């Protein structure tokens, strides 16, 4: 099978992002391991620049632009983490960035995005930001950088999977939270190319399960509505490219309740001392809820540390 993103693409992305980003640690979790009856590890991607995996894909995409395109400036949409990732990448590569975010976006994520130098346009709901961004793209002559449905972005996100296999060559299961599918598809490309027998499993909130629904229907779908406290996973659609890669490479995508995600959040805070946002806790939440039949050793990706302290207090 010829895939639209390959291990060579991911390795090339690794060389692009390495000078600008952290190689995040793989932390053992004895407590999670006892719960699962299998050795367990946490890929602490919440320690990445901007608090999530997002600048990996953004840097790789912007690096592929021409000097003229970088000078024009870039635009995208985000509930928060991609916004910060793109803003950081644009600053590193000398481009101006604009991000359209929902009107009710997390204020801390909005301010962080502005702090990295991007212009933030607050507009409508998560379903309406794409149309507004496309309008601004045309009006201002900007270059649109898709948050997940783009081969350069997918290859960049795949560097997370590359690091996991390099650090734990015998990995048996990798569990990945899913928004639009950029991280899951990229990780699957890397992991399955290097270790085909390893299980790769996605986790979605039931209020934003676009990828699971896409797999069930046999095509990438757009949801009529999304409702989840995990704003980092609230993409209103599965990407076409991401769906194709997930269908070809991923072993399963499971759906969890927001309560399961919060149980993961509380576990990470209490036992691993990781202050993850809900999106970053979804993989652990699914494991604790018994949603995944694991093959040891297990790695859960914890990506998303941009959590509102007041909301974190309430959830804890």
C-alpha positions in Angstrom: 0.0 0.0 0.0 1.3 3.5 -1.0 0.6 5.9 1.9 0.4 9.7 1.4 2.7 10.2 4.4 5.7 7.8 5.0 8.3 7.1 7.6 10.8 9.0 5.5 8.5 12.1 5.7 8.4 11.8 9.5 12.1 11.4 9.7 12.6 14.4 7.6 10.2 16.3 9.8 12.2 15.3 12.8 15.3 17.0 11.4 13.3 20.1 10.8 11.7 20.4 14.2 14.7 19.2 16.4 16.5 22.6 16.6 13.3 24.4 17.8 11.6 21.9 20.1 12.1 19.6 23.1 12.5 15.9 22.9 9.8 15.1 25.5 10.4 12.4 28.1 8.9 9.0 28.3 8.0 8.5 32.0 7.2 5.2 33.6 4.0 4.9 35.7 4.0 2.1 38.2 0.5 3.0 39.4 -1.0 3.0 36.0 0.8 -0.3 35.3 -0.7 -1.9 38.3 -4.2 -0.8 37.2 -3.6 -2.2 33.8 -1.7 -5.3 34.7 1.0 -4.2 32.2 4.0 -2.0 32.3 2.9 1.5 31.4 4.6 4.7 30.2 3.5 8.3 29.7 4.8 10.3 26.7 4.9 13.7 28.4 4.2 15.9 25.4 2.6 18.5 27.7 6.2 19.5 28.4 6.6 20.5 24.7 7.0 24.1 23.7 3.5 25.7 24.0 2.3 22.8 26.1 1.3 20.4 23.3 2.5 18.5 20.2 1.1 21.1 17.9 4.3 23.1 17.0 5.8 19.9 15.5 3.4 19.9 12.6 3.3 23.7 12.3 7.1 24.0 12.1 7.2 21.3 9.5 4.5 22.9 7.4 6.0 26.4 7.6 9.4 25.1 6.7 8.0 23.8 3.5 6.7 27.2 2.4 8.5 29.4 0.0 10.2 32.7 1.2 7.4 34.5 -0.6 4.7 32.5 1.1 6.3 33.1 4.5 6.4 36.8 3.8 2.7 36.8 2.9 1.9 35.4 6.4 -0.1 32.4 7.5 -3.6 31.8 8.9 -5.4 28.9 10.6 -8.1 28.0 13.0 -7.9 26.6 16.5 -9.6 26.1 19.8 -6.2 26.9 21.4 -3.3 24.5 21.1 -2.8 24.6 17.4 -3.1 28.4 17.7 -0.1 28.5 20.1 1.8 26.0 18.0 1.4 28.0 14.8 2.2 31.3 16.6 5.4 29.8 18.0 6.4 28.2 14.6 5.7 31.5 12.8 7.9 33.4 15.3 10.7 30.9 14.9 10.6 31.1 11.1 10.0 34.9 10.8 6.4 34.9 9.6 3.3 36.7 10.7 0.5 34.4 11.9 -3.3 35.0 12.3 -5.5 32.5 14.0 -9.3 32.5 14.1 -10.6 31.0 17.4 -14.1 30.4 18.6 -15.6 33.3 20.6 -15.7 31.2 23.7 -12.1 29.9 23.4 -10.2 29.4 26.6 -9.0 33.0 27.5 -5.6 31.6 28.7 -5.0 30.0 25.3 -6.1 33.2 23.6 -3.6 35.3 25.6 -0.8 32.7 25.2 -1.3 32.8 21.4 -1.1 36.5 21.4 2.0 36.3 23.6 3.7 34.2 20.9 3.0 37.1 18.5 0.0 36.0 16.5 -3.1 38.0 15.8 -6.2 36.4 17.2 -9.6 36.8 15.6 -12.4 35.6 17.9 -15.4 34.5 15.8 -18.5 32.3 16.3 -18.4 28.7 17.2 -15.9 25.9 16.4 -17.9 25.1 13.3 -17.8 28.6 12.0 -14.1 29.5 12.4 -13.1 27.7 9.2 -15.3 29.8 6.9 -14.1 33.0 8.6 -10.4 32.0 8.2 -10.9 31.2 4.5 -12.5 34.7 4.1 -9.4 36.3 5.7 -7.1 34.1 3.6 -8.6 35.5 0.5 -8.9 39.1 1.7 -5.4 39.4 3.0 -3.6 37.0 0.6 -2.5 34.7 3.5 -1.4 31.1 3.3 -3.8 28.7 5.1 -2.2 26.1 7.4 -4.6 23.4 8.2 -4.5 22.2 11.8 -4.5 18.5 10.9 -5.6 17.7 7.3 -2.2 18.3 5.7 0.7 15.9 4.9 3.4 18.2 6.2 1.5 18.6 9.5 0.9 14.9 9.8 4.6 14.2 9.3 5.5 16.7 11.9 3.1 15.2 14.5 4.4 11.8 13.6 7.7 12.7 15.2 6.0 11.9 18.6 5.6 8.3 17.5 9.2 8.2 16.2 10.5 9.2 19.6 8.3 6.7 21.4 9.7 3.8 19.4 13.3 5.0 19.7 13.0 5.3 23.5 10.9 2.1 24.0 11.6 -0.2 21.0 9.5 -3.0 22.5 6.4 -0.9 22.8 3.2 -3.0 22.5 0.4 -0.4 22.5 0.3 3.3 21.9 -2.8 5.2 22.9 -3.5 8.6 21.3 -6.2 11.2 21.8 -8.0 12.3 18.7 -9.3 15.7 17.6 -9.2 16.0 13.8 -6.7 13.1 13.6 -3.4 14.8 12.9 -1.5 13.3 15.9 -3.1 9.8 15.6 -2.4 9.5 11.8 1.1 10.8 12.2 1.9 8.5 15.1 0.5 5.5 13.3 2.6 6.2 10.2 5.8 6.2 12.3 4.9 3.4 14.7 3.5 0.9 12.2 6.4 1.4 9.8 9.0 0.7 12.6 7.0 -1.9 14.6 4.0 -3.3 12.7 2.9 -5.5 15.6 2.4 -2.6 17.9 -1.2 -1.7 18.5 -2.1 2.0 17.8 -5.4 3.0 19.4 -7.2 6.4 19.2 -9.5 7.9 21.9 -12.3 10.4 21.2 -14.8 12.0 23.5 -18.3 10.9 22.8 -19.4 14.4 22.2 -16.9 14.9 19.4 -16.4 11.4 17.9 -15.8 12.4 14.2 -13.2 9.8 13.5 -15.1 6.9 15.0 -18.2 7.9 13.1 -16.1 8.3 9.9 -14.8 4.7 10.3 -18.3 3.4 10.9 -19.7 5.1 7.8 -16.7 4.5 5.6 -15.9 8.2 4.8 -14.6 11.3 6.5 -17.6 13.1 8.1 -18.4 16.5 9.6 -20.4 16.5 12.8 -23.5 18.6 13.2 -22.5 19.6 16.7 -19.7 19.0 19.2 -20.0 18.9 23.0 -17.1 18.0 25.2 -15.1 19.6 28.0 -11.9 18.6 26.1 -11.7 21.6 23.9 -8.5 20.3 22.4 -10.4 17.3 20.9 -13.4 19.2 19.7 -12.7 19.3 16.0 -16.0 19.3 14.1 -14.7 16.9 11.4 -12.2 14.2 10.7 -9.6 15.2 8.1 -9.8 13.5 4.8 -6.1 12.6 4.8 -6.2 11.7 8.5 -9.2 9.4 8.0 -7.4 7.6 5.1 -4.3 7.0 7.2 -6.3 6.0 10.3 -8.4 3.5 8.3 -5.2 2.0 6.8 -3.0 1.9 9.9 -4.9 2.3 13.2 -6.1 -0.8 15.1 -9.1 0.9 16.8 -10.7 4.2 17.8 -12.6 4.0 21.1 -15.0 6.6 22.5 -15.1 7.8 26.1 -17.3 9.9 28.3 -16.1 13.2 29.6 -16.3 11.6 33.1 -13.7 9.1 31.9 -11.5 11.9 30.7 -11.7 13.7 34.0 -10.8 10.5 35.8 -7.7 10.4 33.7 -7.0 14.1 34.5 -7.3 13.4 38.2 -5.1 10.3 38.0 -2.3 12.2 36.2 -2.4 15.0 38.7 -2.5 12.8 41.7 -0.1 10.0 40.8 2.1 11.3 38.0 2.2 14.9 39.1 1.2 16.1 35.6 -1.2 19.0 35.3 -2.8 18.0 32.0 -5.8 19.6 30.4 -8.7 17.2 29.5 -7.4 16.6 26.0 -4.1 15.5 27.5 -5.8 13.1 29.8 -8.1 11.3 27.4 -5.7 8.4 26.6 -5.1 7.6 30.2 -8.9 8.0 30.9 -9.6 5.4 28.3 -7.1 3.0 29.8 -8.5 3.4 33.3 -12.0 2.9 32.0 -11.0 -0.5 30.5 -11.8 0.6 27.0 -8.7 -0.8 25.4 -7.4 -4.4 25.4 -3.7 -3.6 25.7 -0.5 -5.4 24.6 2.3 -4.5 27.0 4.2 -2.3 27.4 1.7 0.5 27.0 2.4 4.2 26.2 -0.3 6.8 26.6 0.5 10.2 25.0 -0.2 13.1 27.4 -0.4 16.2 25.2 -2.0 19.4 26.4 -1.0 21.2 29.5 -2.8 24.4 28.9 -5.4 24.1 31.6 -7.3 26.9 33.4 -6.3 26.7 37.1 -9.8 27.5 38.3 -11.3 24.8 36.1 -8.6 22.4 37.1 -9.4 23.0 40.8 -13.1 22.3 40.1 -12.4 19.1 38.2 -10.0 17.9 40.9 
